[in-house]
Each structure stands twice: as C-alpha cells, then as structure tokens.
C-alpha cells in the first residue's frame, strides 16, 4: 500500500516526508494506522550517527489503530488501540525469562533496518529498500509491525498521547519500577530532567521514596521537576551535586540514575551513592574512566546499564496508562504536539531543550 513516511536519506540530513510502498502484513505481523509518534534522542541518533543503514524511515514511539492482522496474530484485532515498542525475538533465553529488552537479537532487530527474516517491508522509488527503525518506522501514515512490538491499550485515553510510553517514558519509569525496585523510604538522585529523567522521578514518587533529588542545568526543568515529585533540586551549574547530596544524606543515597551520558555527570552519579548503592545508566555515553578500587569495588557499588526499563511492554505499558488515569503518572504535562509537516521543527525543539517530549500527529 502507498504510505507517507519521514526518511533520513543520508547521515545528518533533515527528514524528508516521501511516498513509499509498504508491504502487506505477514502471518506474524500487524498493520497499524499511525495516529501519532513521539520524538526522542534515539531518533536523532538514527538520523545523525548511522545507527541504522540509510535511507531509513525513522520513528519508534508510535501509537495508532489496528487495521489488519496476520493469520497467526492472536493478541490484537482490527479496531484495537495500540502502542508500538521495541522489537524482540521472543525465543531467546532472555526473552523467555522475562527480559525482552535484553534480547540477544535486540540490536539487529531494532537497528539493522530489516525484518525478523532479513527482508524489508518499506520500498522507495524504483523498488529500492528503505530501512525500518525499531521494527516500526512510526513517522509514517501506516506501519507494519511484528506482533511482539504491539501493545493493546484502553480506548478511553487519547491514543495520540500514548506513543512515548513505548520508549522514553517506559525507559525512565521502568528503570525504577522494574529494575531498581527501590524500597519505600529510600533515596534516589536523577541526573537529567528530560522525558526519561522526569518519568523516572514520577515513578519514584509512586514508590514513596524519601529523597527524590533532581539534578539539571536548566531552572525551568527543575521547577517542573518539583511539581512532578522532586523533593530537592540542584542546578549543577550553580552547586556541586556531590556536596549538596552529601549534606542531605550524609551516608550517601541508595540509588542514582544518569540520563545525560556525560562522563563527568556519570561519575557524580556514582560518587553520591552509599556503599552497596546502584547507579543505572540510561544515556548514550562514550568512554568513562573509573578508579575501580576507590570509586566502585571498594564500596561494593554497582554501575549498570538498563535498556527500555527492563520492561515487558505488553505488561508494563498498560500499567503506566493505569497510573496516568489515576493521576499518578501525569506525563501529559511534558508533551507538545506538532503537525506531521513540522517534524523537523519538532526535532529542533527537542534538541535545544525547549520541549521535553514532542509528539508528531500524523493521522490524529
């Protein structure tokens, strides 16, 4: 079928909305009319850093309505509202033990640009293959997605709002609720108050943590963090986070999260931990140098990477929707909507920090 899709033709190029041909769903696949799709840093990485072969149809926080299902699909049916999330095989040991975000095929299925069977489902002029992104390429009027990438959600919540639950919000909230599983009354510092950091903060409030400390360089974001559950805020341009946190909790805190990927910030996130504390790394980062004895092993600290909040999307996304309906996870306060044709402006506003979570309305 004919679709419109936003494509990065070359590394660093702006997205170009083009006509393309989308294959019909195979037995294990679902055709979704995309209502909207969130934008996050991973989309910008796909555009700028060749994480997926070019040309690539981007978008990985899609939401929409099921139009058609393959013959072996049993979890959704036409008319269902769905959120699209990451691709996973469903058959490896990590998938079968409840950790699909650690699927051994994750990088290939999400960034390889092809389907599970190695074929392509999006085709441009003269039949040239176009890479898919996260198995969905949701900056498109329609997407075909493997059944593993589809999560059914209630119809009584605006479907155009829900796409970011498939990645950014799932990553932050899931890291707290699924991976760290902090004790009631424990403390956490969250470095970076973008969409991922603020969703982690809202999850920490749900748990009932004692100190929920937000660290950022933007006062406007720190003000929003206070409204969403931060008990203390630190502008790291004006104060040293390590000194402030040690004054608040002299022994150090149990948990920290870095969403920035900045090496100096990562080290701060480790330094503020108490002995045996855990630092979860969620941002894309390069080399970071530690003195293992003095900074990590000597105090039994744990530094871990967490992908997609260690979530099973089909179980976790409906929980987040339920928290939202109860007023416990007000992620709608982070959102600004854009028209499909304004997608490049949405990327710019995300990059300069003026908008926390842009959502592009496509058919919504």
Secondary structure, 3 states (H helix, E strand, C coil): CEEEEEEECCCCCCCEEEEEEECCCCCCEEEEEEEEEECCHHHHHHHHCCCCCCCEECCCCEEEEEEEECCCCCCCCCCCEEEECCCCCCCCHHHHCCCHHHCCCHHHHHHCCCCCCCCCCEECHHHCEEECCCCCCCCECEEEEEHHHEEEECCCCCHHHCHHHHCHHHHHHHHHHHHHCCCCCCCEEEECCCHHHHHHHHHHHHHCCCCEEEEECCHHHHHHHHHHCCCEEEECCCCCHHHHHHHHCCCCEEEEEECCCCHHHHHHHHHCEEEEEEEEECCCCCCCCCCHHHHHHHHCCEEEECCHHHCCHHHHHHHHHHHHHCCCCCHHHHEEEEEHHHHHHHHHHHHCCCCCEEEEECCC
